[in-house]
């Protein structure tokens, strides 16, 4: 999470603000060997932007205006990284890279589903992009707001951050709501307080009002394939990056991120019946079960006027039609 050598050099082991966090984090140029996009080598400073702070520490965002030209291995993003495990903190449990693919404007969060890439392997992450458009018209709506302003993950995370600020008197690493508060330490009283809240997470989230999904949302799902580099490829990588093959096995990460196909799914939710269709359905059902229709009503009215009321008006006392009685003179 943090660079051990930088912690020793600065004397900062538990950052209390963003400036201290950046001082003990490994800079991008130290761990990214190369970045390729659409099969071409690109400058790291042109495509890696806006350092963000998440629950995982310091993260980087890949952004480009260029479009992916083709799916599969030879398109999209390819990046080679050095984990520098010798510089990890002593209690670090995992070695690898965590990857999120998110709708623009949606922050990275450990509460969201992501994927990891481990050392010594080439990892291929294929993306399946789905766009959700949910019904917004009352009373059929079962959603609220729209991403990126609102997502269920953000809502739950904001609620959790608020609980940490109120009860622990500090803020989560990724919480930028009140920058005057110090960042919670991972141990001691801060760590114990946060751990207690984690155990009560289900109860806390139940009162957050995050049950409804956004009315508009973009979602990216991963499929993962991991392979080990061949002996020849490993030897070439070691030569290109000027490291030993043993170092490469322990620290090298090759990551390819691209779409599975140049298509996307759009799922639209809409009401099953409009109000006029609902009335028509009710009327049709009534007619079916009661034998009543508009035509039969007009027929009944016509029989009443034409065969009963008009003859009486002209002095005929006999009733014509069904139930009429005739007298022969």
C-alpha positions in Angstrom: 0.0 0.0 0.0 2.9 2.4 0.9 6.6 2.4 0.0 8.7 1.2 2.9 11.8 3.1 1.8 9.8 6.3 1.5 8.2 5.8 4.9 11.7 5.4 6.4 13.0 8.5 4.5 10.2 10.7 5.5 9.4 9.3 9.0 5.8 9.1 8.0 4.3 5.7 8.7 0.6 6.6 9.2 -0.4 9.5 6.9 -2.9 12.0 8.4 -3.6 13.9 5.2 -3.3 13.6 1.4 0.1 15.4 1.2 1.7 12.9 3.6 0.1 10.0 1.7 1.6 11.1 -1.6 5.0 11.4 0.1 5.0 7.7 1.0 3.4 6.3 -2.1 5.3 4.9 -5.1 5.2 7.3 -8.0 3.8 6.1 -11.4 7.2 6.3 -13.2 8.8 3.9 -10.7 6.4 1.0 -11.3 5.0 1.4 -14.9 7.5 0.0 -17.4 5.5 0.6 -20.6 2.0 1.5 -21.8 0.6 0.5 -25.2 -2.8 1.4 -26.7 -4.2 0.0 -29.9 -0.8 -1.7 -30.5 1.3 1.5 -30.2 3.6 2.5 -27.4 2.4 5.7 -25.7 3.9 8.2 -23.3 2.9 7.3 -19.7 2.4 11.0 -18.8 -0.1 11.4 -21.7 -2.5 8.7 -20.7 -2.2 8.3 -16.9 -3.9 11.1 -15.1 -5.4 12.4 -11.8 -4.1 10.5 -8.9 -7.0 9.4 -6.8 -7.2 8.1 -3.3 -9.3 5.1 -2.6 -9.5 2.6 0.2 -6.6 0.8 -1.5 -4.3 3.9 -1.2 -3.0 5.9 -4.1 -4.6 4.9 -7.5 -4.1 6.1 -11.1 -6.7 6.7 -13.8 -6.1 5.7 -17.5 -7.8 8.1 -19.8 -7.6 8.7 -23.6 -9.7 10.3 -26.3 -8.7 7.6 -28.8 -11.2 4.9 -29.6 -10.5 1.2 -29.4 -10.1 0.1 -33.0 -10.5 -3.7 -32.5 -11.3 -6.2 -29.8 -9.1 -8.9 -28.4 -5.4 -9.1 -27.6 -4.0 -6.6 -30.1 -6.3 -3.7 -29.3 -7.2 -1.7 -26.2 -4.8 -1.1 -23.3 -1.6 -3.1 -22.5 0.6 -2.1 -19.6 3.7 -3.7 -18.1 4.3 -3.0 -14.4 6.9 -3.6 -11.7 5.4 -4.4 -8.3 8.7 -3.7 -6.4 7.9 -6.2 -3.7 11.1 -5.5 -1.8 9.7 -2.1 -1.1 6.4 -3.3 0.3 5.4 -2.7 3.9 6.2 -5.6 6.3 2.5 -6.5 6.9 1.3 -6.3 3.3 -0.7 -9.4 2.6 -1.1 -9.4 -1.2 1.1 -8.6 -4.2 -0.5 -7.5 -7.4 -2.6 -4.9 -9.2 -6.3 -4.1 -8.7 -8.2 -2.9 -11.7 -11.5 -1.1 -12.0 -13.4 -0.2 -15.2 -15.9 2.5 -14.4 -18.3 5.0 -15.9 -16.6 8.4 -16.2 -17.2 10.3 -13.0 -17.7 7.3 -10.8 -15.0 7.0 -8.2 -13.0 3.8 -7.6 -14.0 2.0 -4.4 -13.2 -1.2 -2.6 -17.0 -1.7 -2.3 -17.2 -2.1 -6.1 -16.4 -5.2 -8.0 -12.9 -5.1 -9.6 -10.3 -7.6 -10.7 -6.7 -8.3 -9.7 -3.6 -9.2 -11.7 -0.9 -11.1 -9.9 2.9 -11.1 -10.4 4.7 -13.4 -12.9 1.8 -13.7 -15.3 0.1 -12.0 -18.2 -3.5 -11.2 -17.3 -6.2 -10.5 -20.0 -9.3 -8.7 -18.8 -12.0 -8.6 -21.4 -14.8 -6.1 -20.9 -18.6 -6.6 -21.4 -20.3 -3.2 -21.5 -23.9 -2.8 -20.6 -26.0 0.4 -20.4 -29.1 0.5 -18.2 -32.1 2.8 -18.8 -34.7 2.3 -16.2 -38.3 3.6 -16.2 -38.5 7.1 -14.7 -42.3 7.7 -14.9 -44.3 7.5 -11.7 -45.9 5.4 -10.3 -43.9 2.7 -12.3 -40.4 4.0 -11.4 -38.2 1.8 -9.3 -35.0 3.8 -9.5 -33.6 7.2 -8.4 -31.3 9.8 -9.9 -28.6 8.7 -12.4 -24.9 7.8 -12.5 -22.3 9.2 -12.0 -24.1 11.5 -9.5 -25.6 8.5 -7.8 -24.8 4.8 -7.6 -25.7 2.3 -4.9 -22.0 1.8 -4.2 -21.4 5.5 -3.7 -24.5 5.8 -1.6 -23.3 3.0 0.7 -19.8 4.2 0.8 -20.9 7.8 1.7 -23.1 6.4 4.5 -20.2 4.3 5.8 -17.9 7.4 5.7 -20.4 9.4 7.6 -20.5 6.8 10.4 -16.7 6.7 10.6 -16.6 10.5 10.9 -19.2 10.6 13.6 -18.1 7.7 15.8 -14.3 7.6 15.2 -13.6 11.3 14.9 -11.4 10.7 11.8 -12.0 10.0 8.1 -11.5 7.1 5.8 -8.6 7.2 3.4 -10.9 7.8 0.4 -13.2 10.2 2.2 -12.7 13.8 1.0 -15.9 15.3 2.6 -14.2 17.1 5.5 -10.5 17.6 4.7 -9.9 19.2 8.1 -10.3 15.8 9.8 -7.2 13.5 10.0 -7.1 10.2 8.2 -7.9 7.2 10.4 -4.8 5.2 11.5 -4.9 1.5 10.6 -4.1 0.5 14.2 -4.8 1.7 17.7 -8.0 3.3 18.7 -8.8 4.3 15.1 -8.4 0.8 13.8 -10.5 -0.7 16.6 -13.3 1.9 16.0 -13.4 1.3 12.2 -13.3 -2.5 12.7 -16.3 -2.3 15.1 -18.2 -0.4 12.4 -17.3 -3.0 9.8 -18.8 -5.6 12.0 -22.0 -3.6 12.1 -22.0 -2.8 8.4 -25.2 -4.6 7.6 -27.2 -2.8 10.3 -25.7 0.6 9.3 -26.4 0.2 5.6 -30.0 -0.9 6.2 -30.8 2.7 7.3 -28.9 4.5 4.5 -31.7 4.5 1.8 -29.5 2.9 -0.9 -31.9 0.2 -2.0 -32.9 1.7 -5.4 -30.5 1.5 -8.4 -29.8 4.6 -10.5 -32.2 5.3 -13.5 -29.2 5.5 -15.8 -26.0 3.5 -15.4 -23.1 2.1 -17.3 -21.7 -1.2 -16.1 -18.5 -3.0 -17.1 -18.1 -6.7 -16.3 -14.7 -8.6 -16.5 -13.8 -11.9 -17.9 -10.3 -12.9 -16.8 -7.7 -15.1 -18.4 -4.2 -15.6 -16.9 -1.2 -17.2 -18.6 2.4 -17.5 -17.8 4.9 -16.0 -20.2 6.9 -18.5 -22.3 10.6 -19.0 -21.4 11.6 -17.0 -24.5 9.2 -14.2 -23.7 10.4 -14.1 -20.1 14.0 -13.9 -21.3 13.1 -11.1 -23.7 11.2 -9.2 -21.1 14.1 -9.5 -18.7 16.4 -8.1 -21.3 14.1 -5.3 -22.4 13.5 -4.1 -18.8 17.0 -4.8 -17.6 16.1 -7.2 -14.7 16.7 -10.8 -13.9 14.2 -13.5 -14.7 13.7 -14.3 -11.0 12.9 -10.6 -10.3 10.6 -10.8 -13.3 8.7 -13.7 -11.8 8.2 -12.0 -8.4 7.4 -8.5 -9.6 6.4 -8.4 -13.3 2.7 -7.8 -14.2 1.5 -7.8 -17.8 -2.0 -6.5 -18.1 -4.2 -6.3 -21.2 -7.7 -4.6 -20.9 -10.0 -4.6 -24.0 -13.6 -5.2 -25.1 -14.6 -8.8 -25.9 -16.5 -7.5 -28.9 -17.2 -4.1 -30.5 -20.8 -4.2 -29.4 -22.6 -3.3 -26.2 -25.9 -4.2 -24.6 -28.6 -1.6 -23.8 -31.2 -2.8 -21.3 -34.3 -0.5 -21.3 -36.9 -0.8 -18.6 -40.4 0.5 -19.4 -43.9 0.1 -18.1 -45.9 -2.8 -19.4 -49.1 -0.9 -20.0 -50.0 2.8 -20.4 -53.0 4.2 -18.6 -55.2 4.0 -21.8 -54.0 0.5 -22.4 -54.9 -0.4 -18.8 -58.5 1.0 -19.3 -58.8 -0.9 -22.5 -57.7 -4.1 -20.9 -60.2 -3.6 -18.0 -63.0 -2.9 -20.4 -62.2 -5.9 -22.6 -62.1 -8.2 -19.6 -65.5 -6.8 -18.4 -67.0 -7.4 -21.8 -65.7 -10.9 -22.0 -67.0 -11.9 -18.6 -70.3 -10.0 -18.6 -71.1 -10.2 -22.3 -71.4 -6.5 -22.5 -70.0 -4.4 -25.3 -70.7 -1.0 -26.8 -72.3 -2.6 -29.8 -74.7 -4.7 -27.7 -75.7 -1.5 -25.8 -76.6 0.3 -29.0 -78.5 -2.8 -30.2 -80.5 -2.9 -27.0 -81.3 0.8 -27.3 -82.3 0.4 -30.9 -84.7 -2.4 -30.1 -86.2 -0.5 -27.3 -86.8 2.7 -29.4 -87.6 1.1 -32.7 -89.8 -1.8 -31.7 -91.4 -0.7 -28.5 -91.5 3.0 -27.9 -92.2 4.2 -31.4 -95.2 1.8 -32.0 -96.8 3.0 -28.7 -96.2 6.6 -29.7 -98.4 6.0 -32.8 -101.1 4.3 -30.8 -100.2 0.6 -31.2 -100.6 -1.0 -27.8 -99.1 -4.3 -28.9 -95.5 -4.7 -28.3 -93.4 -5.9 -31.2 -90.3 -8.1 -30.8 -89.5 -10.6 -28.2 -92.5 -11.3 -25.9 -95.0 -9.5 -28.2 -98.6 -10.8 -28.3 -100.7 -10.7 -31.5 -104.5 -10.9 -31.7 -106.3 -12.0 -34.8 -109.7 -10.3 -35.5 
